[in-house]
């Protein structure tokens, strides 16, 4: 990649960085992406896929597979801490997971594809909404228009702090954990603080659920039986001295390597909530949100990525364990041969979702180059 082209892509990344929008609200970002793609003359440009999703389609001259390259549109509801001139202009919002960099690397492919279509098949550059909530991929796939671009192969990447800039890690099989948020609502009976015996407080239930849930999943090795329960929030009544509370909530994140183990953990956690509520005379309900299925790399897609990484000068370090964090890219693995690789964003880079995270522009050529070689290897 020439210095001039990297400078142009860096400018795009900085522009995207300034307008982070949370999941489901990526309107400005989608418009900016669509305007950029139009400059590179796709054969088809689809918008409002599954919400604010955007897809550019480039068609080869002969029949062949459809290859989808996916990135994410959304930012995070976190205030950015930065003195960079391109820092977020949206208060309380930041591109603190690197999705601005991911978008830029996928957008870089549009210029190459505009100059030379694939020899066969189709390329779909997908800019997906709502990854952070786990709802975006499913919404895109459920969109009737998606049938027009249903892929045979799907590829994605995520930047990885702690790995030197431009280095690549890859695994076959489990790539990202399944996770979901569990919300337990507890309802009893409110009373005066002077007469707690006339009410039914959730305090006892909460005191049992907090350690009980954690005991169901204590982490450990990232094997098939891995399970982790992380307590994220608890509330007992209102912040007042005059009321004996009659309601409360406990929130936790459940995390496993496999979907089967997740089903088991859900059953165990739900049974615990029901048991505690019955013993304490409470009405309880369980809800789930931020649902992410396990993300699994297909061996054929991994083989394609290994070859592409080598050809691009960034040989992949093979790993035999997944990331603990979750990715809704796994939904595409149910539709196609799919794989995600991890691209180093710096050994001293703050962790993802940290308020001073900033995707390194120096990583743009590596990610774009690997994607380009992936397309060449599959489609000519």
VOPAGU-2260 file (C-alpha; in pm, 1 decimal, decimal comma):
REM VOPAGU-2260
SITE   aa  ch    i         X         Y         Z
SITE  UNK   A    0       0,0       0,0       0,0
SITE  UNK   A    1     143,6     335,3    -104,5
SITE  UNK   A    2     189,1     613,9     153,2
SITE  UNK   A    3     -62,4     824,7     -38,3
SITE  UNK   A    4    -330,7     557,1     -24,2
SITE  UNK   A    5    -266,3     489,4     344,2
SITE  UNK   A    6    -303,7     861,9     410,3
SITE  UNK   A    7    -642,3     861,0     232,4
SITE  UNK   A    8    -763,0     560,1     431,1
SITE  UNK   A    9    -635,4     712,3     753,2
SITE  UNK   A   10    -842,3    1021,1     678,0
SITE  UNK   A   11   -1147,4     798,9     633,5
SITE  UNK   A   12   -1077,6     618,0     960,8
SITE  UNK   A   13   -1045,4     946,8    1147,8
SITE  UNK   A   14   -1370,9    1076,2     997,6
SITE  UNK   A   15   -1552,8     760,2    1108,5
SITE  UNK   A   16   -1388,2     784,1    1450,2
SITE  UNK   A   17   -1541,3    1126,8    1505,6
SITE  UNK   A   18   -1903,5    1012,9    1467,2
SITE  UNK   A   19   -1945,1     697,3    1677,1
SITE  UNK   A   20   -2305,1     577,4    1702,7
SITE  UNK   A   21   -2437,9     302,3    1926,6
SITE  UNK   A   22   -2598,3     -19,6    1807,9
SITE  UNK   A   23   -2913,3      39,8    1605,7
SITE  UNK   A   24   -2846,8     413,6    1564,4
SITE  UNK   A   25   -2565,8     407,8    1305,3
SITE  UNK   A   26   -2738,8     644,0    1060,1
SITE  UNK   A   27   -2456,5     895,5    1001,1
SITE  UNK   A   28   -2196,0     619,5     984,5
SITE  UNK   A   29   -2399,6     425,6     727,6
SITE  UNK   A   30   -2440,6     737,6     510,9
SITE  UNK   A   31   -2065,2     808,3     522,6
SITE  UNK   A   32   -1983,9     449,2     430,0
SITE  UNK   A   33   -2238,9     438,0     146,8
SITE  UNK   A   34   -2110,1     767,3       3,1
SITE  UNK   A   35   -1754,6     631,4       5,6
SITE  UNK   A   36   -1856,8     306,3    -162,8
SITE  UNK   A   37   -2048,1     487,7    -438,2
SITE  UNK   A   38   -1722,3     652,8    -540,2
SITE  UNK   A   39   -1589,2     306,1    -619,9
SITE  UNK   A   40   -1879,1     198,5    -841,0
SITE  UNK   A   41   -2008,4    -130,5    -702,1
SITE  UNK   A   42   -2238,8    -333,1    -924,0
SITE  UNK   A   43   -2498,4    -315,1    -648,1
SITE  UNK   A   44   -2523,0    -106,6    -333,6
SITE  UNK   A   45   -2767,6    -220,3     -67,7
SITE  UNK   A   46   -2862,6      -1,6     228,4
SITE  UNK   A   47   -3073,7     -38,3     542,4
SITE  UNK   A   48   -2992,6    -408,0     570,3
SITE  UNK   A   49   -3117,1    -530,5     907,5
SITE  UNK   A   50   -3134,7    -169,7    1020,5
SITE  UNK   A   51   -2852,8      54,9     899,0
SITE  UNK   A   52   -2645,9    -216,2     727,9
SITE  UNK   A   53   -2470,2    -136,4     399,8
SITE  UNK   A   54   -2340,5    -385,1     141,2
SITE  UNK   A   55   -2143,9    -324,7    -179,7
SITE  UNK   A   56   -2148,8    -607,0    -436,1
SITE  UNK   A   57   -1881,3    -659,3    -703,3
SITE  UNK   A   58   -1957,6    -923,2    -967,7
SITE  UNK   A   59   -1703,4   -1128,7   -1160,3
SITE  UNK   A   60   -1727,5   -1224,4   -1527,5
SITE  UNK   A   61   -1774,8   -1596,7   -1461,4
SITE  UNK   A   62   -1980,0   -1802,1   -1222,4
SITE  UNK   A   63   -1827,9   -1875,3    -885,7
SITE  UNK   A   64   -1879,6   -1854,2    -510,6
SITE  UNK   A   65   -2003,9   -1549,6    -324,6
SITE  UNK   A   66   -1749,9   -1427,6     -70,5
SITE  UNK   A   67   -1863,1   -1191,4     203,9
SITE  UNK   A   68   -1619,4    -968,0     393,9
SITE  UNK   A   69   -1785,2    -827,3     704,3
SITE  UNK   A   70   -1710,7    -540,8     940,7
SITE  UNK   A   71   -1910,2    -353,6    1205,2
SITE  UNK   A   72   -2068,6      -6,4    1201,3
SITE  UNK   A   73   -2137,2      57,3    1570,1
SITE  UNK   A   74   -1948,6     230,8    1847,8
SITE  UNK   A   75   -1990,6     215,6    2224,9
SITE  UNK   A   76   -2180,3     418,8    2488,3
SITE  UNK   A   77   -1851,3     515,6    2655,8
SITE  UNK   A   78   -1696,8     861,9    2679,6
SITE  UNK   A   79   -1367,9     871,6    2488,2
SITE  UNK   A   80   -1059,3    1000,8    2671,1
SITE  UNK   A   81    -834,9    1148,3    2404,0
SITE  UNK   A   82    -662,4    1468,3    2298,9
SITE  UNK   A   83    -642,3    1361,1    1933,6
SITE  UNK   A   84    -778,9    1611,7    1681,1
SITE  UNK   A   85   -1008,8    1339,0    1545,7
SITE  UNK   A   86   -1154,3    1240,6    1884,4
SITE  UNK   A   87   -1524,8    1166,2    1913,7
SITE  UNK   A   88   -1760,8    1457,6    1862,0
SITE  UNK   A   89   -2052,5    1261,7    2012,3
SITE  UNK   A   90   -2066,5    1303,7    2389,9
SITE  UNK   A   91   -2075,2     974,2    2575,5
SITE  UNK   A   92   -1995,9     777,6    2259,2
SITE  UNK   A   93   -1668,1     636,8    2130,9
SITE  UNK   A   94   -1516,4     399,9    1875,9
SITE  UNK   A   95   -1338,0     215,5    2154,5
SITE  UNK   A   96   -1348,9    -133,3    2003,8
SITE  UNK   A   97   -1180,1     -47,1    1675,2
SITE  UNK   A   98   -1481,7     -80,1    1448,9
SITE  UNK   A   99   -1370,7     240,6    1274,4
SITE  UNK   A  100   -1049,7      60,9    1178,1
SITE  UNK   A  101   -1236,3    -251,7    1072,5
SITE  UNK   A  102   -1462,4     -46,7     845,4
SITE  UNK   A  103   -1163,9     128,3     691,2
SITE  UNK   A  104    -987,4    -197,5     604,6
SITE  UNK   A  105   -1298,6    -337,0     436,1
SITE  UNK   A  106   -1365,9      -7,2     258,6
SITE  UNK   A  107   -1010,4     -21,7     122,5
SITE  UNK   A  108   -1111,0    -324,2     -84,1
SITE  UNK   A  109   -1364,4    -118,9    -279,8
SITE  UNK   A  110   -1091,5      65,8    -470,1
SITE  UNK   A  111    -920,1    -260,1    -568,5
SITE  UNK   A  112   -1247,2    -421,3    -676,5
SITE  UNK   A  113   -1352,2    -114,7    -870,2
SITE  UNK   A  114   -1024,4    -121,6   -1062,1
SITE  UNK   A  115   -1044,3    -495,9   -1125,6
SITE  UNK   A  116   -1349,2    -712,7   -1068,2
SITE  UNK   A  117   -1294,8   -1070,7    -952,5
SITE  UNK   A  118   -1246,1   -1322,7   -1230,0
SITE  UNK   A  119   -1543,0   -1523,6   -1108,0
SITE  UNK   A  120   -1812,3   -1520,2    -842,4
SITE  UNK   A  121   -1909,8   -1218,4    -631,8
SITE  UNK   A  122   -1763,6   -1012,8    -350,3
SITE  UNK   A  123   -1992,8    -863,3     -87,4
SITE  UNK   A  124   -1848,1    -595,1     139,4
SITE  UNK   A  125   -2084,6    -589,3     435,9
SITE  UNK   A  126   -2091,5    -311,5     695,2
SITE  UNK   A  127   -2306,3    -465,6     967,7
SITE  UNK   A  128   -2501,7    -276,4    1235,0
SITE  UNK   A  129   -2548,1    -360,5    1603,3
SITE  UNK   A  130   -2262,7    -601,5    1666,7
SITE  UNK   A  131   -2214,7    -483,2    2023,6
SITE  UNK   A  132   -2562,6    -598,6    2127,6
SITE  UNK   A  133   -2546,9    -928,1    1938,6
SITE  UNK   A  134   -2852,7    -835,1    1733,7
SITE  UNK   A  135   -2704,1    -703,0    1411,2
SITE  UNK   A  136   -2591,3   -1016,8    1228,5
SITE  UNK   A  137   -2920,5   -1193,6    1296,3
SITE  UNK   A  138   -3113,4    -887,2    1175,7
SITE  UNK   A  139   -2911,3    -869,9     852,3
SITE  UNK   A  140   -2961,0   -1240,0     782,8
SITE  UNK   A  141   -3334,3   -1211,8     856,4
SITE  UNK   A  142   -3370,0    -921,4     612,5
SITE  UNK   A  143   -3539,8   -1054,6     294,6
SITE  UNK   A  144   -3282,8    -869,6      83,0
SITE  UNK   A  145   -3001,7   -1078,7     232,5
SITE  UNK   A  146   -3111,0   -1372,6      16,3
SITE  UNK   A  147   -2972,5   -1178,3    -282,5
SITE  UNK   A  148   -2620,4   -1183,9    -135,4
SITE  UNK   A  149   -2621,3   -1507,3      66,0
SITE  UNK   A  150   -2252,1   -1607,8      80,5
SITE  UNK   A  151   -2068,2   -1933,8      31,1
SITE  UNK   A  152   -1776,1   -1799,6     234,3
SITE  UNK   A  153   -1768,7   -1528,1     501,0
SITE  UNK   A  154   -1462,3   -1364,6     656,5
SITE  UNK   A  155   -1404,5   -1106,1     924,8
SITE  UNK   A  156   -1137,6    -981,8    1162,3
SITE  UNK   A  157   -1108,3    -821,0    1501,2
SITE  UNK   A  158    -816,1    -621,5    1626,8
SITE  UNK   A  159    -639,1    -766,3    1930,4
SITE  UNK   A  160    -461,7    -553,4    2192,1
SITE  UNK   A  161    -150,5    -720,2    2331,0
SITE  UNK   A  162     -45,7    -854,4    1990,8
SITE  UNK   A  163     211,2    -644,9    1798,2
SITE  UNK   A  164      64,9    -425,1    1526,1
SITE  UNK   A  165      16,8    -623,9    1205,8
SITE  UNK   A  166      70,9    -968,4    1355,9
SITE  UNK   A  167    -206,6   -1222,1    1300,4
SITE  UNK   A  168    -352,9   -1493,9    1520,0
SITE  UNK   A  169    -596,4   -1755,8    1395,0
SITE  UNK   A  170    -760,0   -2072,2    1520,9
SITE  UNK   A  171    -961,6   -2355,5    1375,6
SITE  UNK   A  172   -1284,5   -2444,3    1554,8
SITE  UNK   A  173   -1403,3   -2236,1    1850,6
SITE  UNK   A  174   -1304,4   -1871,5    1792,5
SITE  UNK   A  175   -1521,9   -1663,2    2027,6
SITE  UNK   A  176   -1727,0   -1759,0    2330,2
SITE  UNK   A  177   -2103,3   -1770,0    2347,5
SITE  UNK   A  178   -2249,0   -1523,3    2596,4
SITE  UNK   A  179   -2573,6   -1368,8    2707,8
SITE  UNK   A  180   -2698,4   -1129,3    2970,4
SITE  UNK   A  181   -2930,9   -1275,6    3234,3
SITE  UNK   A  182   -3168,6   -1046,5    3422,1
SITE  UNK   A  183   -3347,4   -1191,9    3726,9
SITE  UNK   A  184   -3638,7    -979,8    3850,9
SITE  UNK   A  185   -3757,2   -1042,5    4206,8
SITE  UNK   A  186   -4097,3    -927,7    4331,4
SITE  UNK   A  187   -4222,7    -948,8    4689,3
SITE  UNK   A  188   -4417,0    -698,7    4896,7
SITE  UNK   A  189   -4315,2    -350,0    5006,7
SITE  UNK   A  190   -4363,6    -240,0    5365,4
SITE  UNK   A  191   -4266,6      36,8    5606,3
SITE  UNK   A  192   -3911,1      14,2    5728,5
SITE  UNK   A  193   -4052,6       6,3    6081,9
SITE  UNK   A  194   -4256,0    -305,5    5999,2
SITE  UNK   A  195   -4048,0    -523,4    5765,8
SITE  UNK   A  196   -4231,3    -832,1    5892,1
SITE  UNK   A  197   -4539,6    -714,5    5703,0
SITE  UNK   A  198   -4356,4    -721,4    5370,0
SITE  UNK   A  199   -4164,4    -974,3    5163,3
SITE  UNK   A  200   -3811,7    -851,6    5089,6
SITE  UNK   A  201   -3588,6    -982,7    4809,5
SITE  UNK   A  202   -3279,9    -916,3    5024,0
SITE  UNK   A  203   -3242,1   -1278,2    5127,2
SITE  UNK   A  204   -3282,4   -1400,6    4771,5
SITE  UNK   A  205   -3022,0   -1157,7    4640,8
SITE  UNK   A  206   -2776,4   -1263,3    4911,9
SITE  UNK   A  207   -2815,7   -1622,9    4792,9
SITE  UNK   A  208   -2815,9   -1554,9    4419,5
SITE  UNK   A  209   -2493,7   -1354,5    4413,2
SITE  UNK   A  210   -2265,1   -1638,2    4529,4
SITE  UNK   A  211   -2491,7   -1906,5    4385,7
SITE  UNK   A  212   -2470,2   -1780,2    4030,2
SITE  UNK   A  213   -2093,3   -1735,7    4048,0
SITE  UNK   A  214   -2055,1   -2093,1    4172,4
SITE  UNK   A  215   -2219,7   -2218,7    3852,0
SITE  UNK   A  216   -1941,9   -2081,1    3631,8
SITE  UNK   A  217   -1598,2   -2003,0    3769,8
SITE  UNK   A  218   -1401,9   -1991,7    3444,6
SITE  UNK   A  219   -1088,1   -2200,4    3402,2
SITE  UNK   A  220    -942,8   -2352,1    3087,9
SITE  UNK   A  221   -1112,6   -2256,5    2760,7
SITE  UNK   A  222   -1226,0   -2608,9    2679,5
SITE  UNK   A  223   -1570,8   -2747,4    2594,6
SITE  UNK   A  224   -1679,2   -2739,7    2960,6
SITE  UNK   A  225   -1570,4   -2380,0    3022,7
SITE  UNK   A  226   -1837,8   -2172,9    3197,3
SITE  UNK   A  227   -1809,2   -1828,5    3352,7
SITE  UNK   A  228   -2075,3   -1625,4    3533,6
SITE  UNK   A  229   -1989,8   -1258,8    3588,5
SITE  UNK   A  230   -2210,2   -1050,3    3816,5
SITE  UNK   A  231   -2267,1    -712,5    3651,8
SITE  UNK   A  232   -2545,6    -541,2    3850,1
SITE  UNK   A  233   -2769,1    -583,5    4153,2
SITE  UNK   A  234   -3044,2    -360,7    4291,6
SITE  UNK   A  235   -3255,3    -384,0    4606,0
SITE  UNK   A  236   -3557,5    -152,6    4622,2
SITE  UNK   A  237   -3509,7     222,9    4616,5
SITE  UNK   A  238   -3235,1     434,5    4771,4
SITE  UNK   A  239   -3430,0     533,1    5082,6
SITE  UNK   A  240   -3436,1     464,0    5457,8
SITE  UNK   A  241   -3812,3     454,9    5508,7
SITE  UNK   A  242   -3911,6     158,3    5294,3
SITE  UNK   A  243   -3856,1    -213,9    5338,9
SITE  UNK   A  244   -3804,5    -314,5    4974,3
SITE  UNK   A  245   -4041,7    -535,9    4784,5
SITE  UNK   A  246   -3852,6    -576,8    4459,1
SITE  UNK   A  247   -3501,3    -613,3    4325,0
SITE  UNK   A  248   -3288,7    -734,1    4034,8
SITE  UNK   A  249   -2972,0    -932,4    3974,1
SITE  UNK   A  250   -2788,5    -910,1    3641,5
SITE  UNK   A  251   -2517,6   -1149,3    3527,4
SITE  UNK   A  252   -2332,9   -1240,7    3207,8
SITE  UNK   A  253   -2312,0   -1609,3    3124,0
SITE  UNK   A  254   -2019,2   -1718,9    2906,6
SITE  UNK   A  255   -1924,1   -2054,8    2753,9
SITE  UNK   A  256   -1713,0   -2188,8    2467,8
SITE  UNK   A  257   -1993,0   -2394,7    2312,2
SITE  UNK   A  258   -2362,4   -2336,0    2254,2
SITE  UNK   A  259   -2442,6   -2673,1    2413,8
SITE  UNK   A  260   -2266,4   -2573,1    2735,5
SITE  UNK   A  261   -2453,0   -2241,8    2725,1
SITE  UNK   A  262   -2787,0   -2424,4    2713,0
SITE  UNK   A  263   -2680,7   -2622,5    3018,3
SITE  UNK   A  264   -2563,7   -2313,0    3207,5
SITE  UNK   A  265   -2889,8   -2131,1    3130,5
SITE  UNK   A  266   -3089,0   -2424,3    3266,1
SITE  UNK   A  267   -2878,4   -2434,7    3583,2
SITE  UNK   A  268   -2900,3   -2059,4    3644,8
SITE  UNK   A  269   -3273,8   -2050,6    3577,4
SITE  UNK   A  270   -3334,8   -2343,9    3812,2
SITE  UNK   A  271   -3135,5   -2169,0    4084,2
SITE  UNK   A  272   -3342,5   -1850,2    4045,3
SITE  UNK   A  273   -3668,2   -2046,5    4063,4
SITE  UNK   A  274   -3553,4   -2241,5    4368,7
SITE  UNK   A  275   -3444,4   -1931,3    4560,0
SITE  UNK   A  276   -3762,7   -1739,3    4474,5
SITE  UNK   A  277   -3983,1   -2025,7    4590,4
SITE  UNK   A  278   -3793,4   -2056,8    4919,5
SITE  UNK   A  279   -3817,7   -1681,8    4984,5
SITE  UNK   A  280   -4184,6   -1643,7    4886,5
SITE  UNK   A  281   -4107,8   -1422,8    4588,2
SITE  UNK   A  282   -4234,3   -1403,4    4234,4
SITE  UNK   A  283   -3941,6   -1424,0    3997,3
SITE  UNK   A  284   -3887,1   -1380,5    3625,4
SITE  UNK   A  285   -3583,3   -1437,9    3406,3
SITE  UNK   A  286   -3502,7   -1245,5    3088,3
SITE  UNK   A  287   -3208,3   -1267,0    2849,3
SITE  UNK   A  288   -3047,0    -997,1    2637,4
SITE  UNK   A  289   -2718,4    -937,9    2447,4
SITE  UNK   A  290   -2738,9   -1291,2    2310,9
SITE  UNK   A  291   -2425,9   -1412,3    2128,2
SITE  UNK   A  292   -2395,1   -1766,3    1995,0
SITE  UNK   A  293   -2052,1   -1925,5    1983,4
SITE  UNK   A  294   -1836,1   -1820,7    1688,5
SITE  UNK   A  295   -1673,6   -2119,8    1517,7
SITE  UNK   A  296   -1417,0   -2108,1    1237,0
SITE  UNK   A  297   -1473,8   -2355,2     953,0
SITE  UNK   A  298   -1156,0   -2550,7     866,0
SITE  UNK   A  299   -1187,8   -2478,2     492,0
SITE  UNK   A  300   -1218,6   -2104,5     558,5
SITE  UNK   A  301    -924,1   -2120,2     799,7
SITE  UNK   A  302    -713,1   -2280,6     527,6
SITE  UNK   A  303    -801,5   -1995,3     291,8
SITE  UNK   A  304    -704,3   -1738,3     554,1
SITE  UNK   A  305    -374,7   -1912,2     631,0
SITE  UNK   A  306    -276,1   -1891,6     265,2
SITE  UNK   A  307    -388,3   -1528,7     240,0
SITE  UNK   A  308    -194,8   -1425,6     551,3
SITE  UNK   A  309     121,4   -1587,6     416,7
SITE  UNK   A  310      78,4   -1424,7      76,3
SITE  UNK   A  311      24,2   -1084,8     239,7
SITE  UNK   A  312     343,5   -1119,4     444,4
SITE  UNK   A  313     164,9   -1164,8     776,6
SITE  UNK   A  314     183,8   -1538,7     852,9
SITE  UNK   A  315     -80,3   -1643,4    1103,6
SITE  UNK   A  316       9,8   -1772,5    1447,2
SITE  UNK   A  317    -219,8   -2070,7    1500,5
SITE  UNK   A  318    -389,5   -2096,8    1839,0
SITE  UNK   A  319    -597,7   -2375,3    1989,3
SITE  UNK   A  320    -822,8   -2166,9    2212,8
SITE  UNK   A  321   -1090,1   -1901,9    2151,9
SITE  UNK   A  322   -1123,6   -1544,7    2271,9
SITE  UNK   A  323   -1332,2   -1501,4    2586,2
SITE  UNK   A  324   -1524,4   -1212,0    2437,2
SITE  UNK   A  325   -1814,8   -1273,1    2203,1
SITE  UNK   A  326   -1892,2   -1189,6    1840,8
SITE  UNK   A  327   -2216,6   -1215,0    1648,4
SITE  UNK   A  328   -2016,2   -1302,9    1334,9
SITE  UNK   A  329   -2091,9   -1660,3    1440,4
SITE  UNK   A  330   -2435,9   -1617,7    1283,2
SITE  UNK   A  331   -2275,1   -1608,6     938,2
SITE  UNK   A  332   -2106,0   -1939,8    1016,4
SITE  UNK   A  333   -2452,0   -2095,5    1014,5
SITE  UNK   A  334   -2499,9   -1970,8     658,9
SITE  UNK   A  335   -2156,0   -2020,6     504,2
SITE  UNK   A  336   -1801,1   -2144,1     553,8
SITE  UNK   A  337   -1682,5   -1867,8     783,3
SITE  UNK   A  338   -1370,7   -1767,6     973,7
SITE  UNK   A  339   -1245,9   -1470,7    1173,2
SITE  UNK   A  340    -882,4   -1380,0    1235,8
SITE  UNK   A  341    -731,0   -1151,3    1496,1
SITE  UNK   A  342    -506,5    -863,9    1392,5
SITE  UNK   A  343    -263,0    -716,5    1641,3
SITE  UNK   A  344    -334,2    -358,3    1746,9
SITE  UNK   A  345     -26,7    -313,5    1966,4
SITE  UNK   A  346     140,1    -464,3    2271,3
SITE  UNK   A  347      84,9    -143,1    2470,7
SITE  UNK   A  348    -265,1     -80,3    2332,5
SITE  UNK   A  349    -534,1     -35,3    2601,4
SITE  UNK   A  350    -791,6    -311,8    2623,0
SITE  UNK   A  351   -1098,9    -310,7    2399,7
SITE  UNK   A  352   -1380,9     -94,5    2542,5
SITE  UNK   A  353   -1128,2     112,0    2739,1
SITE  UNK   A  354   -1199,0     488,6    2716,2
SITE  UNK   A  355    -851,1     561,3    2575,6
SITE  UNK   A  356    -843,2     283,4    2314,4
SITE  UNK   A  357    -761,2     406,0    1961,5
SITE  UNK   A  358    -720,8     176,6    1661,3
SITE  UNK   A  359    -368,6     209,8    1513,7
SITE  UNK   A  360    -365,5     339,1    1157,3
SITE  UNK   A  361     -47,0     139,4    1094,4
SITE  UNK   A  362    -255,1    -181,3    1103,1
SITE  UNK   A  363    -472,6     -79,7     805,5
SITE  UNK   A  364    -243,3    -218,6     530,4
SITE  UNK   A  365    -214,8    -559,8     697,8
SITE  UNK   A  366    -587,9    -616,2     736,8
SITE  UNK   A  367    -674,7    -484,9     391,7
SITE  UNK   A  368    -395,7    -689,6     233,8
SITE  UNK   A  369    -507,0   -1014,5     396,1
SITE  UNK   A  370    -865,4    -961,2     282,8
SITE  UNK   A  371    -750,1    -880,8     -71,5
SITE  UNK   A  372    -540,4   -1198,9     -93,4
SITE  UNK   A  373    -834,9   -1394,8      44,3
SITE  UNK   A  374   -1049,2   -1271,7    -244,8
SITE  UNK   A  375    -778,5   -1334,8    -504,3
SITE  UNK   A  376    -720,6   -1689,2    -379,8
SITE  UNK   A  377   -1091,2   -1776,8    -396,2
SITE  UNK   A  378   -1208,7   -1575,3    -696,0
SITE  UNK   A  379    -901,2   -1498,9    -903,3
